[in-house]
Amino acid sequence: MSWTVTRRAFLRNTALGMGAFVAFPSQGAFSAEAPSLVDGVRSVCARLAPLGWRQLLLDVTGGELDIEAGSLGAELGKGLTRIDRTYPGFGDFALAGSKGIEAGRPERSLLYHALASPTVVADRGGNELRGFPTLAEIEAVENYVYGVAPPSLDDIRKRAAGRPLGMVVFAPQYQSAPMSVHSKHAELCFSRTGITRLGTLEPLYDGRARNFVPLDDAQPFEFRVIPRRFAAYLAIQMQGASEEFGPQDPLPQDKDLPFWVPIHKLFSGPECLAGLDLRVDLKRGLRNDGLAQFHRFLDVNGLKNNWRGEDLENFPFLIKDERIGSLSERPEFGEGVLEPLPNPLATPAQYDGRLLTFPVDGRYTSNPDNLQLAAMQIMPVGTPDPPPGEPRYMLDSYRDTQRPAPEYINIRHRVLSNGQIDNLNLRPDMDAVIKAGGYEALHYFDGVGDGWVEVDCPQLKSGVDWILPAYCTVGLPDFFPKVTQRDLMVWWQSDVPEPIRDALFAIHPLALSQTRIAGNITLPVGFSLEDTTITAIVTQPMEAASEVQRPNGPWEVQKTGLPDGSPGLFDPGWDTSQGIYYTDPNRPLQKFMAGYGLGSPFIEDAKLCAALGAYWPGVAPDSTRTFAPDKKIGGEFYPYPTIIPLTDQEIGSASLEDGRYLPWDGVRGPRLVGSTEKPVVAYPNADRVDYIDMIGTMTAALTSRVDTPEYQARILAMEGVYWALGIHDPDFAHFGKPAATYKVLQAKAAWAVLSFQAVKADDARLQAAEKAAGQQLSGERRYAFHVYRYGKEMPDPDNIQIVLMEVLEQARAYVSDNVVLIQRENGPWIADKSMPT
């Protein structure tokens, strides 16, 4: 049997401990007998066994599974009768699982669960294992699961039972029960959309967590690249939601939609499909054509433009492929891992050896509707006005608006005729310069983009009906890696009391996995407008389990690069944006994901998302209270209240114990100044804070520590303070929806948060408040708030970078669970329990 060895395959097998097994003959092609899949598994077991894994698996199975057995294949295939699911990490191993490896069923394969589950880290005594599997080692066992008894292509067709059969690329992830599709036990989950993240440092895989590390503790102002694994499967198209395969959190319209469901993994070699020696190759394509789309927008709208035609096909108007990311060749990662290229969060653009600029047209920038916090907003002509009494952000949230180019463009770095850069943020006449236009603004670019991962397998091309790529994105770094959008969504929909639900968030926390939308049809790979289930998360078809199992190892929510961790609304979006295709006026708008609709560079939009109060809950920090509360955007004031308060340390209003300041965006928060009789609050001027100027000072060192329970507790604590201030959602019900929601947000936004801190039970001020109110707080978390009702905003006469906000009334509060101790001005401390639970 001949076998061609690629460089990647050679490196991968070397990483599995197989060594260099290829000989190079003096002439012609070279060949060698391929090691069997079980040899790869044996190599994995040999490395891990002395690190505690042999004893752990013996203990879990009552001595029945020995990964050092002489006949490993037979050992893994025999029935196990004594699996102990009370053993730490095995609580959510499927009850139907009874073998070390069950052919085609990773969720029933005990060895696969042990290696792939992040809950398996220690023995019953709490002694941590001395080493953990690499991605390549997990993949070796995964391939063996599918190759131990390979089906034939005819067998696969019989399973398809006349349904469309395709070679389809998925982003796979073994998920613990709470995050799995069925939420009954741990299972391998799949989406045709995968999310990677931009970083400034090389990636690092944490074998213990079975995930990539987002940060480097020694370098708090750097971010690590976050890759995502993809794999090809034979898949069938199944109609409608089903207990068999999902999707996760099905929607009412899913009953009428087709979903691609994986049934057998594809990999190279003779053991994947009986009778075939496959060559399976994955290829990636990545693009960021935001700057090109922007210049096309200028032409279409009759605005001044200096670049068009063939220039727009060149870098950096069009950024492609390896400049954004590549399929990794790191042997420890295995196959199919899309790895973004480390890049700065923003880079000054150059073209033809000089700074790349564009003309700022005063006809456009003189209209306040086209500016958002001093950024140029790109929206198409004819964008409808909001209904009376509602600000534009409520209209934007309907998501029926086209985004033909980057929605926000930085225009505050003017390039002078001598090539010098004039930072308008530092000029007193910035607003007048922007309004007048007539200058050249510097373009910036970043390493974000979207694209695809496709499969090529010559031996199967004629045997399938479809060959479909996965959609992929390279997004911004994640400031909350322990909080997923889906977890917030389910909590908000199911656990948050109904009376406070509608106005708890300004923009509801919907996950991308819940959005039925096509891939980017402008990419040259053939995404279809009709293929709207590409972001759904599914499993292989399986029998529905009746019993809910729970992880019993050290389990926590963490993002894994599936769409359940990303927001599913687009204004313009976070990991991807939205395009709209108009066809028949009698049918609904057809939407597709389009990376070119994000900001340019994207941190331009990150500032807006953060400043407007957790606009994307779970990804964008809520920096509402960093800036003056009544923000004028697009010519109108937006009532965005604080929703998920950041601590004083997280926004830089206070230092850490060692004296350092680590605000997440590099911007120091507000401070109370002035006399006792006429206090004012000094804020950074939001119009002049430019995140491009903050590159190298942004950090997730503090926000990355916030997990889901902490995140949710902060939301409810903030809501409790609003209720204690007398802002009760049902009082506004007579306005009707959605006006009532807006009125509640408006009432909340009349108060600003000056200080927010976690406090301990023995805090002296808390104890004094408890004594005065006659109520002692209990609960796991206690928070201290200092809020105030504000009046007029005034410029700081001594500093154009600062604005001052008049203080009309102050209040202090302590919150734990559903009890709020509140003191307004110098009045008495009162215990308030009005918020519904």
Order of alpha helices (4+ residues) and beta strands (2+ residues): alpha-alpha-alpha-alpha-alpha-alpha-alpha-beta-beta-beta-beta-beta-beta-beta-beta-beta-alpha-beta-beta-beta-beta-beta-beta-beta-alpha-beta-beta-alpha-beta-beta-beta-alpha-beta-beta-beta-beta-beta-alpha-alpha-beta-beta-beta-alpha-beta-beta-beta-beta-alpha-alpha-beta-alpha-beta-beta-beta-beta
